[in-house]
Amino acid sequence: MASIYLHPLGAPVRTLILCFILWKISLLLIAACSPGPGYDTSTSLLLSSLHSIGKKKLPSVVQYLIGKLVRWDAIYFVHASNRGYVYEQEWAFGWGFTRVIKFSTIGKYRDNCPSVCVVDQGRT
């Protein structure tokens, strides 16, 4: 196993996977250590909607990481993939990625997905 680290071209797939994992860990650490909550409160709305529909409360460490990683554009992506483009600001998000989200979640979620309810509060 040590020879992989000394000769990375001997196992390029393992080297690539290791680099990817290290990169993602470093990004997660940067996000976790960044100061916090910023101007975006959509994550707190998402978490409060989960609590209001009877889901059990997440551990505070998980809530902290979710608060650092989820942003308003993720909620718009989910909304656009679920019901299509409704508002003009949603057209800023590409059509292809919303289709990937839609087809990868077919049969897994219903229309009462909490992240959709956050964006379209009048529907709940």
MOPAC internal coordinates of N, CA, C and O (Angstrom, degrees):
PM7 1SCF
backbone

  N    0.0000 0     0.00 0     0.00 0    0    0    0
  C    1.4462 1     0.00 0     0.00 0    1    0    0
  C    1.5215 1   111.08 1     0.00 0    2    1    0
  O    1.2310 1   119.85 1   145.45 1    3    2    1
  N    1.3205 1   117.88 1   -34.55 1    3    2    1
  C    1.4609 1   120.77 1   179.70 1    5    3    2
  C    1.5179 1   111.38 1   -65.33 1    6    5    3
  O    1.2310 1   120.37 1   152.14 1    7    6    5
  N    1.3269 1   116.90 1   -27.86 1    7    6    5
  C    1.4625 1   119.09 1  -179.56 1    9    7    6
  C    1.5277 1   111.53 1   -67.50 1   10    9    7
  O    1.2310 1   119.83 1   154.80 1   11   10    9
  N    1.3274 1   117.93 1   -25.20 1   11   10    9
  C    1.4635 1   120.91 1   177.02 1   13   11   10
  C    1.5226 1   109.85 1   -64.09 1   14   13   11
  O    1.2310 1   120.65 1   139.37 1   15   14   13
  N    1.3235 1   116.37 1   -40.63 1   15   14   13
  C    1.4549 1   119.89 1  -179.16 1   17   15   14
  C    1.5234 1   111.69 1   -73.48 1   18   17   15
  O    1.2310 1   120.22 1   149.37 1   19   18   17
  N    1.3297 1   117.19 1   -30.63 1   19   18   17
  C    1.4615 1   120.55 1   179.19 1   21   19   18
  C    1.5183 1   111.87 1   -79.52 1   22   21   19
  O    1.2310 1   120.19 1   147.92 1   23   22   21
  N    1.3268 1   117.25 1   -32.08 1   23   22   21
  C    1.4619 1   122.82 1  -179.00 1   25   23   22
  C    1.5313 1   109.05 1  -128.07 1   26   25   23
  O    1.2310 1   120.14 1  -100.41 1   27   26   25
  N    1.3290 1   117.34 1    79.59 1   27   26   25
  C    1.4678 1   119.45 1  -174.27 1   29   27   26
  C    1.5187 1   114.05 1   -64.04 1   30   29   27
  O    1.2310 1   119.65 1   154.72 1   31   30   29
  N    1.3276 1   118.28 1   -25.28 1   31   30   29
  C    1.4605 1   119.51 1  -179.99 1   33   31   30
  C    1.5228 1   112.13 1   -76.56 1   34   33   31
  O    1.2310 1   120.23 1   168.95 1   35   34   33
  N    1.3202 1   117.16 1   -11.05 1   35   34   33
  C    1.4571 1   120.70 1   176.75 1   37   35   34
  C    1.5205 1   112.19 1   -71.21 1   38   37   35
  O    1.2310 1   120.25 1   153.50 1   39   38   37
  N    1.3096 1   117.12 1   -26.50 1   39   38   37
  C    1.4704 1   122.72 1   177.61 1   41   39   38
  C    1.5250 1   107.94 1  -138.67 1   42   41   39
  O    1.2310 1   119.95 1  -103.68 1   43   42   41
  N    1.3309 1   117.71 1    76.32 1   43   42   41
  C    1.4693 1   119.68 1  -172.89 1   45   43   42
  C    1.5284 1   114.35 1   -64.73 1   46   45   43
  O    1.2310 1   119.88 1   146.50 1   47   46   45
  N    1.3215 1   117.83 1   -33.50 1   47   46   45
  C    1.4666 1   119.43 1  -179.51 1   49   47   46
  C    1.5273 1   110.30 1   -67.99 1   50   49   47
  O    1.2310 1   120.53 1   135.79 1   51   50   49
  N    1.3193 1   116.60 1   -44.21 1   51   50   49
  C    1.4668 1   119.71 1   178.00 1   53   51   50
  C    1.5187 1   110.94 1   -64.03 1   54   53   51
  O    1.2310 1   120.60 1   139.92 1   55   54   53
  N    1.3084 1   116.45 1   -40.08 1   55   54   53
  C    1.4588 1   120.10 1   178.40 1   57   55   54
  C    1.5199 1   110.83 1   -62.99 1   58   57   55
  O    1.2310 1   120.50 1   137.12 1   59   58   57
  N    1.3175 1   116.65 1   -42.88 1   59   58   57
  C    1.4596 1   120.94 1   178.76 1   61   59   58
  C    1.5262 1   111.19 1   -63.88 1   62   61   59
  O    1.2310 1   120.22 1   136.37 1   63   62   61
  N    1.3140 1   117.19 1   -43.63 1   63   62   61
  C    1.4662 1   121.25 1   178.71 1   65   63   62
  C    1.5245 1   110.44 1   -63.60 1   66   65   63
  O    1.2310 1   120.32 1   137.35 1   67   66   65
  N    1.3220 1   116.99 1   -42.65 1   67   66   65
  C    1.4622 1   120.87 1   178.50 1   69   67   66
  C    1.5284 1   111.07 1   -62.83 1   70   69   67
  O    1.2310 1   120.29 1   136.27 1   71   70   69
  N    1.3240 1   117.05 1   -43.73 1   71   70   69
  C    1.4707 1   120.74 1   177.66 1   73   71   70
  C    1.5254 1   110.96 1   -62.45 1   74   73   71
  O    1.2310 1   120.47 1   138.76 1   75   74   73
  N    1.3213 1   116.70 1   -41.24 1   75   74   73
  C    1.4631 1   120.90 1   179.06 1   77   75   74
  C    1.5273 1   110.76 1   -62.65 1   78   77   75
  O    1.2310 1   120.32 1   133.65 1   79   78   77
  N    1.3181 1   116.99 1   -46.35 1   79   78   77
  C    1.4655 1   121.15 1  -179.11 1   81   79   78
  C    1.5246 1   110.64 1   -63.59 1   82   81   79
  O    1.2310 1   120.32 1   136.01 1   83   82   81
  N    1.3286 1   116.99 1   -43.99 1   83   82   81
  C    1.4618 1   120.20 1   178.55 1   85   83   82
  C    1.5256 1   111.61 1   -63.85 1   86   85   83
  O    1.2310 1   120.43 1   141.26 1   87   86   85
  N    1.3305 1   116.78 1   -38.74 1   87   86   85
  C    1.4594 1   120.81 1   177.91 1   89   87   86
  C    1.5262 1   110.81 1   -63.95 1   90   89   87
  O    1.2310 1   120.19 1   134.85 1   91   90   89
  N    1.3237 1   117.25 1   -45.15 1   91   90   89
  C    1.4617 1   120.41 1  -179.52 1   93   91   90
  C    1.5281 1   111.37 1   -66.32 1   94   93   91
  O    1.2310 1   120.10 1   142.27 1   95   94   93
  N    1.3134 1   117.42 1   -37.73 1   95   94   93
  C    1.4647 1   120.76 1   176.51 1   97   95   94
  C    1.5197 1   110.19 1   -63.38 1   98   97   95
  O    1.2310 1   120.48 1   137.60 1   99   98   97
  N    1.3292 1   116.70 1   -42.40 1   99   98   97
  C    1.4664 1   119.20 1   179.21 1  101   99   98
  C    1.5309 1   111.19 1   -65.04 1  102  101   99
  O    1.2310 1   119.69 1   140.91 1  103  102  101
  N    1.3354 1   118.20 1   -39.09 1  103  102  101
  C    1.4666 1   120.44 1   176.87 1  105  103  102
  C    1.5292 1   111.70 1   -64.86 1  106  105  103
  O    1.2310 1   120.55 1   140.21 1  107  106  105
  N    1.3312 1   116.56 1   -39.79 1  107  106  105
  C    1.4611 1   120.35 1   177.96 1  109  107  106
  C    1.5277 1   111.00 1   -64.65 1  110  109  107
  O    1.2310 1   120.49 1   139.72 1  111  110  109
  N    1.3300 1   116.67 1   -40.28 1  111  110  109
  C    1.4646 1   119.94 1   177.87 1  113  111  110
  C    1.5262 1   111.48 1   -65.79 1  114  113  111
  O    1.2310 1   120.36 1   139.93 1  115  114  113
  N    1.3252 1   116.92 1   -40.07 1  115  114  113
  C    1.4664 1   119.84 1   177.35 1  117  115  114
  C    1.5232 1   110.22 1   -62.64 1  118  117  115
  O    1.2310 1   120.20 1   135.50 1  119  118  117
  N    1.3220 1   117.22 1   -44.50 1  119  118  117
  C    1.4694 1   120.56 1   179.10 1  121  119  118
  C    1.5253 1   111.21 1   -64.03 1  122  121  119
  O    1.2310 1   120.41 1   138.26 1  123  122  121
  N    1.3209 1   116.82 1   -41.74 1  123  122  121
  C    1.4627 1   120.48 1  -178.10 1  125  123  122
  C    1.5256 1   111.83 1   -68.43 1  126  125  123
  O    1.2310 1   120.22 1   148.45 1  127  126  125
  N    1.3196 1   117.18 1   -31.55 1  127  126  125
  C    1.4667 1   120.89 1  -177.70 1  129  127  126
  C    1.5244 1   113.27 1   -91.33 1  130  129  127
  O    1.2310 1   120.04 1   173.30 1  131  130  129
  N    1.3100 1   117.53 1    -6.70 1  131  130  129
  C    1.4627 1   119.57 1  -179.06 1  133  131  130
  C    1.5258 1   109.83 1   -71.40 1  134  133  131
  O    1.2310 1   120.91 1   -29.46 1  135  134  133
  N    1.3372 1   115.87 1   150.54 1  135  134  133
  C    1.4621 1   117.33 1  -178.27 1  137  135  134
  C    1.5144 1   111.41 1   -70.17 1  138  137  135
  O    1.2310 1   123.00 1   -24.81 1  139  138  137
  N    1.2305 1   111.85 1   155.19 1  139  138  137
  C    1.2893 1   111.81 1  -170.93 1  141  139  138
  C    1.3070 1   152.25 1  -115.90 1  142  141  139
  O    1.2310 1    96.09 1    42.54 1  143  142  141
  N    1.2098 1   159.72 1  -137.46 1  143  142  141
  C    1.4579 1   130.79 1   -90.42 1  145  143  142
  C    1.5206 1   115.79 1   -66.79 1  146  145  143
  O    1.2310 1   119.82 1   162.16 1  147  146  145
  N    1.3381 1   117.95 1   -17.84 1  147  146  145
  C    1.4569 1   119.08 1  -179.44 1  149  147  146
  C    1.5177 1   111.50 1    76.96 1  150  149  147
  O    1.2310 1   120.53 1    17.45 1  151  150  149
  N    1.3146 1   116.59 1  -162.55 1  151  150  149
  C    1.4630 1   121.09 1  -176.30 1  153  151  150
  C    1.5208 1   113.18 1   -85.59 1  154  153  151
  O    1.2310 1   119.90 1   164.28 1  155  154  153
  N    1.3194 1   117.80 1   -15.72 1  155  154  153
  C    1.4569 1   121.64 1  -172.25 1  157  155  154
  C    1.5225 1   110.53 1   -88.17 1  158  157  155
  O    1.2310 1   120.38 1   -63.28 1  159  158  157
  N    1.3303 1   116.87 1   116.72 1  159  158  157
  C    1.4671 1   120.87 1  -179.28 1  161  159  158
  C    1.5228 1   112.75 1  -107.18 1  162  161  159
  O    1.2310 1   120.09 1  -171.44 1  163  162  161
  N    1.3230 1   117.44 1     8.56 1  163  162  161
  C    1.4627 1   119.49 1  -176.64 1  165  163  162
  C    1.5223 1   112.26 1   -64.50 1  166  165  163
  O    1.2310 1   120.10 1   149.95 1  167  166  165
  N    1.3209 1   117.41 1   -30.05 1  167  166  165
  C    1.4579 1   119.75 1   178.69 1  169  167  166
  C    1.5205 1   110.77 1   -66.33 1  170  169  167
  O    1.2310 1   120.26 1   138.83 1  171  170  169
  N    1.3227 1   117.11 1   -41.17 1  171  170  169
  C    1.4672 1   118.86 1   178.32 1  173  171  170
  C    1.5257 1   110.82 1   -65.86 1  174  173  171
  O    1.2310 1   120.35 1   145.66 1  175  174  173
  N    1.3410 1   116.94 1   -34.34 1  175  174  173
  C    1.4685 1   119.58 1   175.32 1  177  175  174
  C    1.5238 1   111.08 1   -65.06 1  178  177  175
  O    1.2310 1   120.76 1   139.48 1  179  178  177
  N    1.3253 1   116.15 1   -40.52 1  179  178  177
  C    1.4623 1   120.76 1   178.54 1  181  179  178
  C    1.5202 1   110.76 1   -63.05 1  182  181  179
  O    1.2310 1   120.28 1   133.63 1  183  182  181
  N    1.3282 1   117.08 1   -46.37 1  183  182  181
  C    1.4620 1   120.27 1  -179.46 1  185  183  182
  C    1.5250 1   111.39 1   -65.68 1  186  185  183
  O    1.2310 1   119.88 1   140.76 1  187  186  185
  N    1.3304 1   117.84 1   -39.24 1  187  186  185
  C    1.4680 1   119.31 1   179.11 1  189  187  186
  C    1.5233 1   111.47 1   -68.57 1  190  189  187
  O    1.2310 1   120.14 1   147.87 1  191  190  189
  N    1.3439 1   117.33 1   -32.13 1  191  190  189
  C    1.4658 1   118.48 1   177.35 1  193  191  190
  C    1.5247 1   110.89 1   -70.19 1  194  193  191
  O    1.2310 1   120.27 1   147.74 1  195  194  193
  N    1.3157 1   117.09 1   -32.26 1  195  194  193
  C    1.4664 1   119.72 1   175.49 1  197  195  194
  C    1.5205 1   110.87 1   -64.48 1  198  197  195
  O    1.2310 1   120.43 1   139.55 1  199  198  197
  N    1.3382 1   116.79 1   -40.45 1  199  198  197
  C    1.4619 1   120.14 1   179.13 1  201  199  198
  C    1.5211 1   111.20 1   -68.78 1  202  201  199
  O    1.2310 1   120.37 1   146.16 1  203  202  201
  N    1.3362 1   116.90 1   -33.84 1  203  202  201
  C    1.4636 1   119.60 1  -176.52 1  205  203  202
  C    1.5217 1   112.76 1   -74.17 1  206  205  203
  O    1.2310 1   119.61 1   158.77 1  207  206  205
  N    1.3453 1   118.35 1   -21.23 1  207  206  205
  C    1.4649 1   119.06 1   179.39 1  209  207  206
  C    1.5218 1   111.86 1   -95.24 1  210  209  207
  O    1.2310 1   120.68 1  -168.38 1  211  210  209
  N    1.3363 1   116.30 1    11.62 1  211  210  209
  C    1.4499 1   119.83 1   172.24 1  213  211  210
  C    1.5143 1   115.54 1    95.50 1  214  213  211
  O    1.2310 1   119.82 1  -173.50 1  215  214  213
  N    1.3065 1   117.95 1     6.50 1  215  214  213
  C    1.4645 1   119.39 1   176.60 1  217  215  214
  C    1.5171 1   108.35 1   -73.68 1  218  217  215
  O    1.2310 1   120.38 1   -31.49 1  219  218  217
  N    1.3330 1   116.88 1   148.51 1  219  218  217
  C    1.4559 1   118.36 1   179.86 1  221  219  218
  C    1.5255 1   110.08 1   -74.34 1  222  221  219
  O    1.2310 1   121.45 1   -26.43 1  223  222  221
  N    1.3068 1   114.84 1   153.57 1  223  222  221
  C    1.4603 1   121.68 1  -175.18 1  225  223  222
  C    1.5235 1   110.53 1   -69.44 1  226  225  223
  O    1.2310 1   121.28 1   -43.12 1  227  226  225
  N    1.3205 1   115.16 1   136.88 1  227  226  225
  C    1.4566 1   121.25 1   178.81 1  229  227  226
  C    1.5204 1   110.09 1   -78.94 1  230  229  227
  O    1.2310 1   120.03 1   -27.27 1  231  230  229
  N    1.3320 1   117.56 1   152.73 1  231  230  229
  C    1.4711 1   119.36 1   174.97 1  233  231  230
  C    1.5279 1   110.59 1   -59.19 1  234  233  231
  O    1.2310 1   120.74 1   -28.73 1  235  234  233
  N    1.3220 1   116.20 1   151.27 1  235  234  233
  C    1.4645 1   120.11 1  -175.07 1  237  235  234
  C    1.5229 1   112.36 1   -63.01 1  238  237  235
  O    1.2310 1   119.54 1   148.02 1  239  238  237
  N    1.3238 1   118.49 1   -31.98 1  239  238  237
  C    1.4693 1   121.00 1   177.80 1  241  239  238
  C    1.5266 1   110.10 1   -64.95 1  242  241  239
  O    1.2310 1   120.49 1   138.34 1  243  242  241
  N    1.3174 1   116.68 1   -41.66 1  243  242  241
  C    1.4643 1   121.15 1   179.05 1  245  243  242
  C    1.5253 1   109.80 1   -67.18 1  246  245  243
  O    1.2310 1   120.03 1   137.70 1  247  246  245
  N    1.3260 1   117.55 1   -42.30 1  247  246  245
  C    1.4610 1   120.55 1   177.08 1  249  247  246
  C    1.5203 1   111.16 1   -60.98 1  250  249  247
  O    1.2310 1   120.39 1   140.22 1  251  250  249
  N    1.3225 1   116.86 1   -39.78 1  251  250  249
  C    1.4615 1   121.28 1   179.02 1  253  251  250
  C    1.5270 1   110.67 1   -62.40 1  254  253  251
  O    1.2310 1   120.21 1   133.06 1  255  254  253
  N    1.3374 1   117.20 1   -46.94 1  255  254  253
  C    1.4668 1   120.37 1   179.54 1  257  255  254
  C    1.5234 1   111.65 1   -66.39 1  258  257  255
  O    1.2310 1   120.17 1   140.79 1  259  258  257
  N    1.3170 1   117.28 1   -39.21 1  259  258  257
  C    1.4653 1   119.95 1   177.12 1  261  259  258
  C    1.5239 1   109.82 1   -62.25 1  262  261  259
  O    1.2310 1   120.59 1   138.81 1  263  262  261
  N    1.3220 1   116.48 1   -41.19 1  263  262  261
  C    1.4575 1   120.64 1   178.59 1  265  263  262
  C    1.5124 1   113.00 1   -62.44 1  266  265  263
  O    1.2310 1   120.35 1   150.52 1  267  266  265
  N    1.3102 1   116.93 1   -29.48 1  267  266  265
  C    1.4642 1   120.80 1   178.87 1  269  267  266
  C    1.5223 1   112.62 1   -82.90 1  270  269  267
  O    1.2310 1   119.99 1   153.50 1  271  270  269
  N    1.3188 1   117.62 1   -26.50 1  271  270  269
  C    1.4622 1   120.35 1  -170.88 1  273  271  270
  C    1.5258 1   114.65 1  -103.42 1  274  273  271
  O    1.2310 1   119.35 1   153.60 1  275  274  273
  N    1.3192 1   118.85 1   -26.40 1  275  274  273
  C    1.4670 1   121.00 1  -177.33 1  277  275  274
  C    1.5214 1   108.91 1   -94.60 1  278  277  275
  O    1.2310 1   120.84 1   -47.19 1  279  278  277
  N    1.2972 1   116.01 1   132.81 1  279  278  277
  C    1.4611 1   121.60 1   179.06 1  281  279  278
  C    1.5164 1   110.00 1  -131.01 1  282  281  279
  O    1.2310 1   120.67 1    -9.89 1  283  282  281
  N    1.3111 1   116.33 1   170.11 1  283  282  281
  C    1.4556 1   122.19 1  -175.01 1  285  283  282
  C    1.5102 1   112.62 1   -57.87 1  286  285  283
  O    1.2310 1   119.44 1   145.83 1  287  286  285
  N    1.3248 1   118.68 1   -34.17 1  287  286  285
  C    1.4601 1   119.01 1  -177.69 1  289  287  286
  C    1.5197 1   111.68 1   -66.46 1  290  289  287
  O    1.2310 1   119.96 1   149.59 1  291  290  289
  N    1.3330 1   117.68 1   -30.41 1  291  290  289
  C    1.4648 1   120.07 1   176.01 1  293  291  290
  C    1.5249 1   110.46 1   -64.47 1  294  293  291
  O    1.2310 1   120.68 1   142.13 1  295  294  293
  N    1.3267 1   116.31 1   -37.87 1  295  294  293
  C    1.4577 1   119.93 1   178.76 1  297  295  294
  C    1.5249 1   110.22 1   -68.52 1  298  297  295
  O    1.2310 1   120.10 1   141.33 1  299  298  297
  N    1.3301 1   117.42 1   -38.67 1  299  298  297
  C    1.4679 1   120.55 1   175.91 1  301  299  298
  C    1.5268 1   111.19 1   -63.93 1  302  301  299
  O    1.2310 1   120.17 1   140.10 1  303  302  301
  N    1.3376 1   117.28 1   -39.90 1  303  302  301
  C    1.4639 1   120.01 1   177.51 1  305  303  302
  C    1.5231 1   110.58 1   -59.43 1  306  305  303
  O    1.2310 1   120.41 1   134.94 1  307  306  305
  N    1.3217 1   116.83 1   -45.06 1  307  306  305
  C    1.4615 1   120.52 1  -179.44 1  309  307  306
  C    1.5233 1   110.25 1   -64.94 1  310  309  307
  O    1.2310 1   120.32 1   137.54 1  311  310  309
  N    1.3261 1   116.99 1   -42.46 1  311  310  309
  C    1.4635 1   120.49 1   179.40 1  313  311  310
  C    1.5232 1   110.76 1   -62.29 1  314  313  311
  O    1.2310 1   120.16 1   133.61 1  315  314  313
  N    1.3288 1   117.30 1   -46.39 1  315  314  313
  C    1.4694 1   120.88 1  -179.00 1  317  315  314
  C    1.5221 1   111.48 1   -66.11 1  318  317  315
  O    1.2310 1   120.15 1   145.59 1  319  318  317
  N    1.3150 1   117.32 1   -34.41 1  319  318  317
  C    1.4627 1   118.90 1   179.45 1  321  319  318
  C    1.5198 1   111.51 1   -74.09 1  322  321  319
  O    1.2310 1   120.07 1   151.27 1  323  322  321
  N    1.3246 1   117.47 1   -28.73 1  323  322  321
  C    1.4554 1   120.93 1  -178.05 1  325  323  322
  C    1.5276 1   112.39 1   -79.48 1  326  325  323
  O    1.2310 1   120.12 1   133.71 1  327  326  325
  N    1.3349 1   117.37 1   -46.29 1  327  326  325
  C    1.4602 1   119.91 1  -173.77 1  329  327  326
  C    1.5180 1   113.80 1  -122.88 1  330  329  327
  O    1.2310 1   119.80 1  -172.50 1  331  330  329
  N    1.3104 1   117.99 1     7.50 1  331  330  329
  C    1.4584 1   119.73 1  -177.54 1  333  331  330
  C    1.5224 1   110.80 1    83.25 1  334  333  331
  O    1.2310 1   120.99 1     2.54 1  335  334  333
  N    1.3165 1   115.72 1  -177.46 1  335  334  333
  C    1.4621 1   121.01 1  -179.02 1  337  335  334
  C    1.5218 1   109.51 1   -81.05 1  338  337  335
  O    1.2310 1   120.57 1   -64.50 1  339  338  337
  N    1.3355 1   116.52 1   115.50 1  339  338  337
  C    1.4519 1   122.14 1  -178.09 1  341  339  338
  C    1.5280 1   110.25 1  -104.21 1  342  341  339
  O    1.2310 1   120.36 1   133.64 1  343  342  341
  N    1.3164 1   116.91 1   -46.36 1  343  342  341
  C    1.4594 1   122.02 1  -177.52 1  345  343  342
  C    1.5203 1   109.57 1  -107.00 1  346  345  343
  O    1.2310 1   120.66 1   -28.38 1  347  346  345
  N    1.3303 1   116.35 1   151.62 1  347  346  345
  C    1.4605 1   119.52 1  -173.51 1  349  347  346
  C    1.5246 1   113.10 1   -65.14 1  350  349  347
  O    1.2310 1   119.17 1   151.39 1  351  350  349
  N    1.3336 1   119.19 1   -28.61 1  351  350  349
  C    1.4579 1   119.60 1   179.18 1  353  351  350
  C    1.5272 1   111.99 1   -68.45 1  354  353  351
  O    1.2310 1   119.93 1   161.06 1  355  354  353
  N    1.3274 1   117.73 1   -18.94 1  355  354  353
  C    1.4603 1   120.68 1   177.87 1  357  355  354
  C    1.5218 1   112.05 1   -73.08 1  358  357  355
  O    1.2310 1   119.84 1   162.12 1  359  358  357
  N    1.3273 1   117.90 1   -17.88 1  359  358  357
  C    1.4640 1   120.56 1   179.24 1  361  359  358
  C    1.5228 1   111.69 1   -70.01 1  362  361  359
  O    1.2310 1   120.09 1   168.95 1  363  362  361
  N    1.3214 1   117.42 1   -11.05 1  363  362  361
  C    1.4656 1   120.16 1   176.42 1  365  363  362
  C    1.5248 1   111.29 1   -69.33 1  366  365  363
  O    1.2310 1   120.47 1   160.96 1  367  366  365
  N    1.3221 1   116.71 1   -19.04 1  367  366  365
  C    1.4588 1   121.12 1  -178.42 1  369  367  366
  C    1.5202 1   109.43 1   -95.70 1  370  369  367
  O    1.2310 1   121.12 1   -48.10 1  371  370  369
  N    1.3092 1   115.46 1   131.90 1  371  370  369
  C    1.4590 1   121.26 1  -175.66 1  373  371  370
  C    1.5202 1   113.96 1   -59.31 1  374  373  371
  O    1.2310 1   121.28 1   -31.62 1  375  374  373
  N    1.3156 1   115.15 1   148.38 1  375  374  373
  C    1.4556 1   122.26 1  -178.18 1  377  375  374
  C    1.5290 1   111.58 1   -69.17 1  378  377  375
  O    1.2310 1   119.88 1   143.01 1  379  378  377
  N    1.3128 1   117.83 1   -36.99 1  379  378  377
  C    1.4622 1   121.43 1  -174.44 1  381  379  378
  C    1.5182 1   113.74 1   -63.48 1  382  381  379
  O    1.2310 1   120.26 1   133.95 1  383  382  381
  N    1.3352 1   117.11 1   -46.05 1  383  382  381
  C    1.4618 1   119.69 1  -177.17 1  385  383  382
  C    1.5232 1   111.41 1   -67.38 1  386  385  383
  O    1.2310 1   120.19 1   143.43 1  387  386  385
  N    1.3307 1   117.23 1   -36.57 1  387  386  385
  C    1.4632 1   118.70 1   177.86 1  389  387  386
  C    1.5239 1   111.18 1   -66.82 1  390  389  387
  O    1.2310 1   119.81 1   147.89 1  391  390  389
  N    1.3325 1   117.98 1   -32.11 1  391  390  389
  C    1.4721 1   120.90 1   176.24 1  393  391  390
  C    1.5255 1   110.28 1   -68.95 1  394  393  391
  O    1.2310 1   120.00 1   141.62 1  395  394  393
  N    1.3262 1   117.61 1   -38.38 1  395  394  393
  C    1.4685 1   120.63 1   177.20 1  397  395  394
  C    1.5222 1   109.70 1   -61.73 1  398  397  395
  O    1.2310 1   120.30 1   135.96 1  399  398  397
  N    1.3315 1   117.04 1   -44.04 1  399  398  397
  C    1.4649 1   120.66 1   178.18 1  401  399  398
  C    1.5253 1   110.23 1   -61.62 1  402  401  399
  O    1.2310 1   120.61 1   134.55 1  403  402  401
  N    1.3242 1   116.44 1   -45.45 1  403  402  401
  C    1.4653 1   120.25 1  -177.69 1  405  403  402
  C    1.5222 1   111.68 1   -61.40 1  406  405  403
  O    1.2310 1   120.16 1   131.50 1  407  406  405
  N    1.3189 1   117.31 1   -48.50 1  407  406  405
  C    1.4590 1   119.79 1  -175.38 1  409  407  406
  C    1.5275 1   112.80 1   -76.31 1  410  409  407
  O    1.2310 1   120.07 1   157.65 1  411  410  409
  N    1.3279 1   117.47 1   -22.35 1  411  410  409
  C    1.4602 1   118.67 1   177.61 1  413  411  410
  C    1.5203 1   112.23 1   -81.11 1  414  413  411
  O    1.2310 1   119.97 1   166.01 1  415  414  413
  N    1.3357 1   117.66 1   -13.99 1  415  414  413
  C    1.4640 1   120.35 1  -179.50 1  417  415  414
  C    1.5181 1   113.37 1  -114.08 1  418  417  415
  O    1.2310 1   119.62 1  -167.29 1  419  418  417
  N    1.3142 1   118.33 1    12.71 1  419  418  417
  C    1.4657 1   120.66 1   179.56 1  421  419  418
  C    1.5262 1   109.43 1   -60.35 1  422  421  419
  O    1.2310 1   120.84 1   -52.19 1  423  422  421
  N    1.3073 1   116.00 1   127.81 1  423  422  421
  C    1.4549 1   121.54 1   178.15 1  425  423  422
  C    1.5134 1   114.61 1    83.03 1  426  425  423
  O    1.2310 1   119.63 1   174.95 1  427  426  425
  N    1.3339 1   118.30 1    -5.05 1  427  426  425
  C    1.4585 1   120.08 1  -178.34 1  429  427  426
  C    1.5168 1   112.83 1   -95.87 1  430  429  427
  O    1.2310 1   120.22 1   148.60 1  431  430  429
  N    1.3339 1   117.19 1   -31.40 1  431  430  429
  C    1.4529 1   121.17 1  -176.30 1  433  431  430
  C    1.5150 1   109.81 1  -129.49 1  434  433  431
  O    1.2310 1   121.38 1   -26.47 1  435  434  433
  N    1.3087 1   114.97 1   153.53 1  435  434  433
  C    1.4563 1   120.88 1   176.32 1  437  435  434
  C    1.5192 1   108.89 1  -103.24 1  438  437  435
  O    1.2310 1   120.88 1     3.03 1  439  438  437
  N    1.3290 1   115.93 1  -176.97 1  439  438  437
  C    1.4653 1   120.46 1   179.88 1  441  439  438
  C    1.5208 1   113.14 1   -66.57 1  442  441  439
  O    1.2310 1   119.72 1   163.87 1  443  442  441
  N    1.3292 1   118.14 1   -16.13 1  443  442  441
  C    1.4582 1   119.43 1  -178.45 1  445  443  442
  C    1.5244 1   112.19 1   -92.83 1  446  445  443
  O    1.2310 1   120.15 1  -149.13 1  447  446  445
  N    1.3010 1   117.33 1    30.87 1  447  446  445
  C    1.4595 1   122.00 1   176.42 1  449  447  446
  C    1.5270 1   108.93 1   -60.19 1  450  449  447
  O    1.2310 1   119.32 1   -50.80 1  451  450  449
  N    1.3325 1   118.91 1   129.20 1  451  450  449
  C    1.4602 1   120.95 1  -175.15 1  453  451  450
  C    1.5198 1   113.44 1   -57.72 1  454  453  451
  O    1.2310 1   119.61 1   144.49 1  455  454  453
  N    1.3219 1   118.36 1   -35.51 1  455  454  453
  C    1.4585 1   119.00 1  -177.98 1  457  455  454
  C    1.5171 1   111.23 1   -68.50 1  458  457  455
  O    1.2310 1   119.92 1   150.01 1  459  458  457
  N    1.3235 1   117.76 1   -29.99 1  459  458  457
  C    1.4585 1   120.40 1   176.66 1  461  459  458
  C    1.5230 1   109.53 1   -73.91 1  462  461  459
  O    1.2310 1   120.40 1   142.70 1  463  462  461
  N    1.3269 1   116.84 1   -37.30 1  463  462  461
  C    1.4588 1   120.68 1  -179.93 1  465  463  462
  C    1.5237 1   111.32 1   -64.60 1  466  465  463
  O    1.2310 1   119.88 1   150.45 1  467  466  465
  N    1.3228 1   117.84 1   -29.55 1  467  466  465
  C    1.4531 1   120.81 1   178.81 1  469  467  466
  C    1.5177 1   110.12 1   -66.91 1  470  469  467
  O    1.2310 1   120.26 1   137.14 1  471  470  469
  N    1.3319 1   117.11 1   -42.86 1  471  470  469
  C    1.4596 1   120.77 1  -178.36 1  473  471  470
  C    1.5158 1   110.78 1   -71.47 1  474  473  471
  O    1.2310 1   120.27 1   137.30 1  475  474  473
  N    1.3132 1   117.08 1   -42.70 1  475  474  473
  C    1.4586 1   121.81 1  -175.37 1  477  475  474
  C    1.5254 1   108.35 1  -113.63 1  478  477  475
  O    1.2310 1   120.40 1  -105.40 1  479  478  477
  N    1.3307 1   116.85 1    74.60 1  479  478  477
  C    1.4499 1   120.83 1  -173.46 1  481  479  478
  C    1.5219 1   112.86 1   -68.02 1  482  481  479
  O    1.2310 1   119.65 1   157.39 1  483  482  481
  N    1.3062 1   118.28 1   -22.61 1  483  482  481
  C    1.4524 1   120.32 1   179.42 1  485  483  482
  C    1.5107 1   112.81 1   -70.33 1  486  485  483
  O    1.2310 1   119.84 1   162.37 1  487  486  485
  N    1.3066 1   117.91 1   -17.63 1  487  486  485
  C    1.4583 1   122.18 1  -176.99 1  489  487  486
  C    1.5167 1   112.48 1   -83.86 1  490  489  487
  O    1.2310 1   119.40 1   158.56 1  491  490  489
  N    1.3416 1   118.75 1   -21.44 1  491  490  489
  C    1.4607 1   121.44 1  -174.12 1  493  491  490
  C    1.4980 1   113.50 1   -74.93 1  494  493  491
  O    1.2310 1   120.10 1   180.00 1  495  494  493

